[in-house]
Amino acid sequence: MTTENFTFSITRIPFNEDYRPADGTRITTNFANLARGECRRENLRNTISMINNRFNDLAHWDNPSADRYAVELDIISVEMHI
């Protein structure tokens, strides 16, 4: 068995209304599709709002007004060079 040397880099991009996918991002990536086109910012706001609403719905036991929590997401990418 042989092992090859490799290097890698990890990047983190916040998923918020300012998110812009990298040029090389596949068009089949759902978050990237939301962030393209004329309505990109509105799409992202709506998606983030939906995520927050669903999370708050799950946390109903201590969140009667369903607005206590906000979810922050990061998109993590790993690039490997073998």
HELIX and SHEET records of a PDB file:
HELIX    1   1 ASN A   30  LEU A   34  1                                   5    
HELIX    2   2 ARG A   40  LEU A   58  1                                  19    
HELIX    3   3 HIS A   60  ASP A   62  5                                   3    
SHEET    1   A 2 THR A   7  PHE A  15  0                                        
SHEET    2   A 2 LEU A  73  HIS A  81 -1                                        
END                                                                             
